[in-house]
Amino acid sequence: MALSKRNARTAVLRNRIKRILRDRFRHLRLQLPPVDLVVQLRGPIAMDQCAELATEFIDLVARACRRLTRPQPHSSAAPADRSSKDAS
């Protein structure tokens, strides 16, 4: 996990964010399919937003899992009819 100084200014804040996300991940780990997760902060974060970050992380992981476990739509394109080409 890597956090930039641009989004979390102090080392204390970056380390707190990492601890929070690792802790939440440990609680969710057994419920997740075998995937790699990449977490990227989208903007600056302050120390008082860490609790919100934890709940948002749980919501995003749950949404990602629903997308991963959703059945993929099958291609409905029928194979091309070659009988007309063979007749020529």
ROLO-438421 format. One record per atom (N, C-alpha, C, O): atom name; residue in three letters; x, y, z. Coordinates in pm, whole numbers. Layout:
+------+------+--------+--------+--------+
! site ! code !     c1 !     c2 !     c3 !
+------+------+--------+--------+--------+
!   CA !  ALA !      X !      Y !      Z !
...
+------+------+--------+--------+--------+
//
This chain:
+------+------+--------+--------+--------+
! site ! code !     c1 !     c2 !     c3 !
+------+------+--------+--------+--------+
!    N !  MET !     85 !   -116 !      0 !
!   CA !  MET !      0 !      0 !      0 !
!    C !  MET !     90 !    123 !      0 !
!    O !  MET !    184 !    133 !     79 !
!    N !  ALA !     62 !    214 !    -87 !
!   CA !  ALA !    142 !    335 !    -95 !
!    C !  ALA !     48 !    456 !   -102 !
!    O !  ALA !    -47 !    457 !   -179 !
!    N !  LEU !     75 !    555 !    -22 !
!   CA !  LEU !     -3 !    678 !    -22 !
!    C !  LEU !     90 !    794 !    -49 !
!    O !  LEU !    201 !    800 !      3 !
!    N !  SER !     45 !    886 !   -130 !
!   CA !  SER !    131 !    999 !   -166 !
!    C !  SER !    115 !   1112 !    -65 !
!    O !  SER !     14 !   1124 !      4 !
!    N !  LYS !    218 !   1196 !    -59 !
!   CA !  LYS !    213 !   1314 !     27 !
!    C !  LYS !    111 !   1414 !    -24 !
!    O !  LYS !     63 !   1498 !     52 !
!    N !  ARG !     80 !   1406 !   -150 !
!   CA !  ARG !    -15 !   1500 !   -207 !
!    C !  ARG !   -153 !   1487 !   -142 !
!    O !  ARG !   -222 !   1587 !   -120 !
!    N !  ASN !   -194 !   1364 !   -112 !
!   CA !  ASN !   -327 !   1341 !    -57 !
!    C !  ASN !   -330 !   1326 !     95 !
!    O !  ASN !   -432 !   1353 !    158 !
!    N !  ALA !   -220 !   1285 !    154 !
!   CA !  ALA !   -211 !   1273 !    300 !
!    C !  ALA !    -77 !   1336 !    339 !
!    O !  ALA !     28 !   1275 !    324 !
!    N !  ARG !    -83 !   1458 !    388 !
!   CA !  ARG !     36 !   1541 !    405 !
!    C !  ARG !    139 !   1485 !    503 !
!    O !  ARG !    259 !   1490 !    474 !
!    N !  THR !     97 !   1433 !    616 !
!   CA !  THR !    195 !   1393 !    718 !
!    C !  THR !    210 !   1241 !    722 !
!    O !  THR !    120 !   1167 !    683 !
!    N !  ALA !    326 !   1197 !    768 !
!   CA !  ALA !    351 !   1053 !    780 !
!    C !  ALA !    256 !    990 !    882 !
!    O !  ALA !    215 !    875 !    866 !
!    N !  VAL !    222 !   1066 !    985 !
!   CA !  VAL !    128 !   1015 !   1086 !
!    C !  VAL !     -6 !    984 !   1022 !
!    O !  VAL !    -66 !    880 !   1049 !
!    N !  LEU !    -53 !   1073 !    938 !
!   CA !  LEU !   -181 !   1052 !    869 !
!    C !  LEU !   -173 !    935 !    772 !
!    O !  LEU !   -264 !    852 !    767 !
!    N !  ARG !    -66 !    928 !    694 !
!   CA !  ARG !    -52 !    817 !    599 !
!    C !  ARG !    -48 !    683 !    672 !
!    O !  ARG !   -111 !    587 !    627 !
!    N !  ASN !     23 !    675 !    781 !
!   CA !  ASN !     30 !    552 !    858 !
!    C !  ASN !   -104 !    516 !    921 !
!    O !  ASN !   -141 !    399 !    927 !
!    N !  ARG !   -178 !    617 !    968 !
!   CA !  ARG !   -311 !    591 !   1025 !
!    C !  ARG !   -404 !    535 !    919 !
!    O !  ARG !   -479 !    440 !    946 !
!    N !  ILE !   -402 !    592 !    801 !
!   CA !  ILE !   -487 !    544 !    692 !
!    C !  ILE !   -452 !    399 !    660 !
!    O !  ILE !   -542 !    316 !    643 !
!    N !  LYS !   -325 !    368 !    650 !
!   CA !  LYS !   -282 !    231 !    621 !
!    C !  LYS !   -329 !    134 !    730 !
!    O !  LYS !   -378 !     25 !    699 !
!    N !  ARG !   -315 !    174 !    856 !
!   CA !  ARG !   -360 !     87 !    966 !
!    C !  ARG !   -510 !     62 !    959 !
!    O !  ARG !   -555 !    -51 !    978 !
!    N !  ILE !   -586 !    166 !    933 !
!   CA !  ILE !   -732 !    153 !    927 !
!    C !  ILE !   -772 !     61 !    812 !
!    O !  ILE !   -855 !    -28 !    831 !
!    N !  LEU !   -715 !     82 !    696 !
!   CA !  LEU !   -752 !      0 !    579 !
!    C !  LEU !   -709 !   -145 !    597 !
!    O !  LEU !   -782 !   -236 !    559 !
!    N !  ARG !   -591 !   -167 !    652 !
!   CA !  ARG !   -547 !   -305 !    678 !
!    C !  ARG !   -639 !   -375 !    777 !
!    O !  ARG !   -673 !   -492 !    759 !
!    N !  ASP !   -680 !   -303 !    881 !
!   CA !  ASP !   -770 !   -361 !    980 !
!    C !  ASP !   -904 !   -398 !    918 !
!    O !  ASP !   -955 !   -508 !    941 !
!    N !  ARG !   -961 !   -308 !    840 !
!   CA !  ARG !  -1089 !   -337 !    774 !
!    C !  ARG !  -1074 !   -455 !    677 !
!    O !  ARG !  -1163 !   -539 !    666 !
!    N !  PHE !   -961 !   -459 !    607 !
!   CA !  PHE !   -938 !   -570 !    514 !
!    C !  PHE !   -930 !   -703 !    588 !
!    O !  PHE !   -984 !   -803 !    541 !
!    N !  ARG !   -863 !   -705 !    702 !
!   CA !  ARG !   -853 !   -829 !    780 !
!    C !  ARG !   -991 !   -882 !    818 !
!    O !  ARG !  -1013 !  -1003 !    818 !
!    N !  HIS !  -1082 !   -793 !    850 !
!   CA !  HIS !  -1217 !   -836 !    888 !
!    C !  HIS !  -1297 !   -887 !    768 !
!    O !  HIS !  -1385 !   -971 !    784 !
!    N !  LEU !  -1266 !   -836 !    651 !
!   CA !  LEU !  -1339 !   -875 !    530 !
!    C !  LEU !  -1273 !   -987 !    452 !
!    O !  LEU !  -1335 !  -1045 !    362 !
!    N !  ARG !  -1150 !  -1019 !    483 !
!   CA !  ARG !  -1067 !  -1108 !    402 !
!    C !  ARG !  -1134 !  -1241 !    369 !
!    O !  ARG !  -1127 !  -1286 !    255 !
!    N !  LEU !  -1198 !  -1304 !    466 !
!   CA !  LEU !  -1258 !  -1436 !    442 !
!    C !  LEU !  -1383 !  -1429 !    355 !
!    O !  LEU !  -1424 !  -1531 !    298 !
!    N !  GLN !  -1443 !  -1313 !    344 !
!   CA !  GLN !  -1564 !  -1297 !    263 !
!    C !  GLN !  -1533 !  -1259 !    118 !
!    O !  GLN !  -1622 !  -1258 !     33 !
!    N !  LEU !  -1407 !  -1228 !     90 !
!   CA !  LEU !  -1370 !  -1181 !    -43 !
!    C !  LEU !  -1326 !  -1294 !   -133 !
!    O !  LEU !  -1267 !  -1392 !    -87 !
!    N !  PRO !  -1354 !  -1282 !   -262 !
!   CA !  PRO !  -1297 !  -1377 !   -358 !
!    C !  PRO !  -1148 !  -1349 !   -369 !
!    O !  PRO !  -1102 !  -1243 !   -327 !
!    N !  PRO !  -1071 !  -1441 !   -425 !
!   CA !  PRO !   -927 !  -1418 !   -438 !
!    C !  PRO !   -897 !  -1311 !   -545 !
!    O !  PRO !   -890 !  -1342 !   -664 !
!    N !  VAL !   -879 !  -1189 !   -501 !
!   CA !  VAL !   -851 !  -1077 !   -590 !
!    C !  VAL !   -742 !   -989 !   -529 !
!    O !  VAL !   -715 !   -996 !   -409 !
!    N !  ASP !   -682 !   -909 !   -611 !
!   CA !  ASP !   -589 !   -806 !   -566 !
!    C !  ASP !   -666 !   -674 !   -563 !
!    O !  ASP !   -740 !   -643 !   -657 !
!    N !  LEU !   -648 !   -599 !   -457 !
!   CA !  LEU !   -715 !   -470 !   -445 !
!    C !  LEU !   -612 !   -359 !   -452 !
!    O !  LEU !   -505 !   -368 !   -393 !
!    N !  VAL !   -645 !   -255 !   -525 !
!   CA !  VAL !   -562 !   -135 !   -531 !
!    C !  VAL !   -647 !    -21 !   -478 !
!    O !  VAL !   -755 !      6 !   -530 !
!    N !  VAL !   -597 !     45 !   -376 !
!   CA !  VAL !   -670 !    156 !   -314 !
!    C !  VAL !   -594 !    283 !   -345 !
!    O !  VAL !   -473 !    292 !   -322 !
!    N !  GLN !   -665 !    381 !   -398 !
!   CA !  GLN !   -602 !    507 !   -433 !
!    C !  GLN !   -690 !    619 !   -380 !
!    O !  GLN !   -810 !    622 !   -406 !
!    N !  LEU !   -630 !    711 !   -307 !
!   CA !  LEU !   -704 !    827 !   -259 !
!    C !  LEU !   -731 !    920 !   -376 !
!    O !  LEU !   -642 !    945 !   -458 !
!    N !  ARG !   -850 !    971 !   -384 !
!   CA !  ARG !   -886 !   1058 !   -496 !
!    C !  ARG !   -859 !   1204 !   -470 !
!    O !  ARG !   -859 !   1286 !   -562 !
!    N !  GLY !   -836 !   1238 !   -346 !
!   CA !  GLY !   -811 !   1378 !   -313 !
!    C !  GLY !   -753 !   1388 !   -173 !
!    O !  GLY !   -739 !   1288 !   -104 !
!    N !  PRO !   -721 !   1509 !   -133 !
!   CA !  PRO !   -663 !   1528 !      0 !
!    C !  PRO !   -757 !   1479 !    110 !
!    O !  PRO !   -879 !   1489 !     97 !
!    N !  ILE !   -699 !   1428 !    217 !
!   CA !  ILE !   -777 !   1378 !    329 !
!    C !  ILE !   -718 !   1436 !    457 !
!    O !  ILE !   -596 !   1453 !    469 !
!    N !  ALA !   -804 !   1465 !    553 !
!   CA !  ALA !   -761 !   1519 !    681 !
!    C !  ALA !   -775 !   1411 !    788 !
!    O !  ALA !   -841 !   1309 !    766 !
!    N !  MET !   -714 !   1434 !    902 !
!   CA !  MET !   -714 !   1338 !   1011 !
!    C !  MET !   -855 !   1305 !   1058 !
!    O !  MET !   -884 !   1190 !   1094 !
!    N !  ASP !   -943 !   1403 !   1059 !
!   CA !  ASP !  -1079 !   1380 !   1109 !
!    C !  ASP !  -1167 !   1303 !   1010 !
!    O !  ASP !  -1281 !   1268 !   1044 !
!    N !  GLN !  -1120 !   1276 !    891 !
!   CA !  GLN !  -1196 !   1201 !    791 !
!    C !  GLN !  -1163 !   1052 !    791 !
!    O !  GLN !  -1217 !    979 !    708 !
!    N !  CYS !  -1077 !   1007 !    880 !
!   CA !  CYS !  -1034 !    867 !    878 !
!    C !  CYS !  -1149 !    771 !    908 !
!    O !  CYS !  -1154 !    662 !    849 !
!    N !  ALA !  -1241 !    807 !    996 !
!   CA !  ALA !  -1355 !    720 !   1025 !
!    C !  ALA !  -1444 !    705 !    902 !
!    O !  ALA !  -1494 !    596 !    874 !
!    N !  GLU !  -1464 !    813 !    831 !
!   CA !  GLU !  -1543 !    808 !    707 !
!    C !  GLU !  -1474 !    722 !    603 !
!    O !  GLU !  -1540 !    650 !    527 !
!    N !  LEU !  -1343 !    730 !    598 !
!   CA !  LEU !  -1265 !    652 !    504 !
!    C !  LEU !  -1285 !    503 !    526 !
!    O !  LEU !  -1295 !    426 !    430 !
!    N !  ALA !  -1292 !    461 !    652 !
!   CA !  ALA !  -1310 !    319 !    685 !
!    C !  ALA !  -1444 !    268 !    635 !
!    O !  ALA !  -1452 !    160 !    576 !
!    N !  THR !  -1549 !    343 !    657 !
!   CA !  THR !  -1682 !    299 !    612 !
!    C !  THR !  -1691 !    302 !    460 !
!    O !  THR !  -1753 !    215 !    399 !
!    N !  GLU !  -1630 !    402 !    398 !
!   CA !  GLU !  -1631 !    409 !    252 !
!    C !  GLU !  -1553 !    293 !    191 !
!    O !  GLU !  -1593 !    239 !     88 !
!    N !  PHE !  -1443 !    254 !    254 !
!   CA !  PHE !  -1365 !    140 !    207 !
!    C !  PHE !  -1449 !     13 !    209 !
!    O !  PHE !  -1448 !    -64 !    113 !
!    N !  ILE !  -1522 !    -10 !    318 !
!   CA !  ILE !  -1607 !   -129 !    329 !
!    C !  ILE !  -1713 !   -127 !    219 !
!    O !  ILE !  -1739 !   -230 !    155 !
!    N !  ASP !  -1775 !    -12 !    196 !
!   CA !  ASP !  -1877 !     -2 !     92 !
!    C !  ASP !  -1820 !    -29 !    -47 !
!    O !  ASP !  -1882 !    -98 !   -128 !
!    N !  LEU !  -1701 !     25 !    -74 !
!   CA !  LEU !  -1640 !      5 !   -206 !
!    C !  LEU !  -1599 !   -140 !   -228 !
!    O !  LEU !  -1614 !   -192 !   -338 !
!    N !  VAL !  -1548 !   -204 !   -125 !
!   CA !  VAL !  -1509 !   -345 !   -137 !
!    C !  VAL !  -1633 !   -431 !   -160 !
!    O !  VAL !  -1631 !   -523 !   -242 !
!    N !  ALA !  -1742 !   -401 !    -89 !
!   CA !  ALA !  -1866 !   -476 !   -107 !
!    C !  ALA !  -1918 !   -459 !   -249 !
!    O !  ALA !  -1965 !   -554 !   -311 !
!    N !  ARG !  -1911 !   -336 !   -301 !
!   CA !  ARG !  -1958 !   -311 !   -437 !
!    C !  ARG !  -1871 !   -384 !   -539 !
!    O !  ARG !  -1922 !   -439 !   -637 !
!    N !  ALA !  -1741 !   -385 !   -517 !
!   CA !  ALA !  -1651 !   -456 !   -608 !
!    C !  ALA !  -1679 !   -606 !   -605 !
!    O !  ALA !  -1676 !   -671 !   -710 !
!    N !  CYS !  -1707 !   -661 !   -488 !
!   CA !  CYS !  -1736 !   -804 !   -477 !
!    C !  CYS !  -1866 !   -839 !   -549 !
!    O !  CYS !  -1875 !   -943 !   -614 !
!    N !  ARG !  -1965 !   -753 !   -538 !
!   CA !  ARG !  -2091 !   -778 !   -610 !
!    C !  ARG !  -2066 !   -779 !   -760 !
!    O !  ARG !  -2124 !   -861 !   -832 !
!    N !  ARG !  -1981 !   -689 !   -808 !
!   CA !  ARG !  -1951 !   -686 !   -951 !
!    C !  ARG !  -1875 !   -810 !   -995 !
!    O !  ARG !  -1897 !   -862 !  -1105 !
!    N !  LEU !  -1785 !   -858 !   -909 !
!   CA !  LEU !  -1705 !   -975 !   -944 !
!    C !  LEU !  -1788 !  -1103 !   -943 !
!    O !  LEU !  -1762 !  -1193 !  -1023 !
!    N !  THR !  -1885 !  -1112 !   -855 !
!   CA !  THR !  -1963 !  -1235 !   -843 !
!    C !  THR !  -2087 !  -1234 !   -931 !
!    O !  THR !  -2156 !  -1335 !   -942 !
!    N !  ARG !  -2115 !  -1122 !   -994 !
!   CA !  ARG !  -2230 !  -1112 !  -1084 !
!    C !  ARG !  -2203 !  -1196 !  -1208 !
!    O !  ARG !  -2093 !  -1188 !  -1265 !
!    N !  PRO !  -2299 !  -1276 !  -1252 !
!   CA !  PRO !  -2276 !  -1357 !  -1372 !
!    C !  PRO !  -2255 !  -1267 !  -1493 !
!    O !  PRO !  -2325 !  -1167 !  -1512 !
!    N !  GLN !  -2158 !  -1302 !  -1574 !
!   CA !  GLN !  -2126 !  -1225 !  -1693 !
!    C !  GLN !  -2226 !  -1256 !  -1803 !
!    O !  GLN !  -2260 !  -1372 !  -1824 !
!    N !  PRO !  -2274 !  -1155 !  -1874 !
!   CA !  PRO !  -2368 !  -1181 !  -1984 !
!    C !  PRO !  -2296 !  -1254 !  -2097 !
!    O !  PRO !  -2182 !  -1223 !  -2131 !
!    N !  HIS !  -2365 !  -1352 !  -2153 !
!   CA !  HIS !  -2307 !  -1429 !  -2262 !
!    C !  HIS !  -2331 !  -1357 !  -2393 !
!    O !  HIS !  -2428 !  -1284 !  -2410 !
!    N !  SER !  -2242 !  -1379 !  -2484 !
!   CA !  SER !  -2255 !  -1318 !  -2615 !
!    C !  SER !  -2373 !  -1384 !  -2687 !
!    O !  SER !  -2379 !  -1506 !  -2699 !
!    N !  SER !  -2467 !  -1303 !  -2735 !
!   CA !  SER !  -2587 !  -1357 !  -2800 !
!    C !  SER !  -2570 !  -1361 !  -2951 !
!    O !  SER !  -2665 !  -1393 !  -3023 !
!    N !  ALA !  -2453 !  -1330 !  -3000 !
!   CA !  ALA !  -2431 !  -1332 !  -3144 !
!    C !  ALA !  -2430 !  -1476 !  -3193 !
!    O !  ALA !  -2352 !  -1559 !  -3145 !
!    N !  ALA !  -2515 !  -1505 !  -3289 !
!   CA !  ALA !  -2524 !  -1639 !  -3345 !
!    C !  ALA !  -2410 !  -1659 !  -3443 !
!    O !  ALA !  -2365 !  -1564 !  -3506 !
!    N !  PRO !  -2363 !  -1783 !  -3458 !
!   CA !  PRO !  -2257 !  -1807 !  -3556 !
!    C !  PRO !  -2308 !  -1777 !  -3696 !
!    O !  PRO !  -2426 !  -1795 !  -3726 !
!    N !  ALA !  -2219 !  -1731 !  -3780 !
!   CA !  ALA !  -2257 !  -1694 !  -3917 !
!    C !  ALA !  -2301 !  -1817 !  -3994 !
!    O !  ALA !  -2244 !  -1926 !  -3978 !
!    N !  ASP !  -2403 !  -1800 !  -4078 !
!   CA !  ASP !  -2453 !  -1909 !  -4160 !
!    C !  ASP !  -2363 !  -1923 !  -4282 !
!    O !  ASP !  -2358 !  -1834 !  -4366 !
!    N !  ARG !  -2291 !  -2033 !  -4292 !
!   CA !  ARG !  -2193 !  -2053 !  -4399 !
!    C !  ARG !  -2253 !  -2129 !  -4517 !
!    O !  ARG !  -2187 !  -2142 !  -4620 !
!    N !  SER !  -2376 !  -2178 !  -4506 !
!   CA !  SER !  -2433 !  -2257 !  -4614 !
!    C !  SER !  -2449 !  -2176 !  -4741 !
!    O !  SER !  -2432 !  -2230 !  -4851 !
!    N !  SER !  -2481 !  -2048 !  -4730 !
!   CA !  SER !  -2497 !  -1967 !  -4851 !
!    C !  SER !  -2364 !  -1941 !  -4919 !
!    O !  SER !  -2359 !  -1929 !  -5042 !
!    N !  LYS !  -2255 !  -1933 !  -4842 !
!   CA !  LYS !  -2122 !  -1913 !  -4902 !
!    C !  LYS !  -2074 !  -2041 !  -4970 !
!    O !  LYS !  -2006 !  -2035 !  -5073 !
!    N !  ASP !  -2109 !  -2156 !  -4913 !
!   CA !  ASP !  -2064 !  -2283 !  -4970 !
!    C !  ASP !  -2134 !  -2312 !  -5102 !
!    O !  ASP !  -2079 !  -2382 !  -5187 !
!    N !  ALA !  -2253 !  -2260 !  -5122 !
!   CA !  ALA !  -2330 !  -2288 !  -5242 !
!    C !  ALA !  -2274 !  -2215 !  -5363 !
!    O !  ALA !  -2299 !  -2258 !  -5476 !
!    N !  SER !  -2198 !  -2107 !  -5344 !
!   CA !  SER !  -2147 !  -2031 !  -5458 !
!    C !  SER !  -2033 !  -2096 !  -5526 !
!    O !  SER !  -1981 !  -2042 !  -5624 !
+------+------+--------+--------+--------+
//
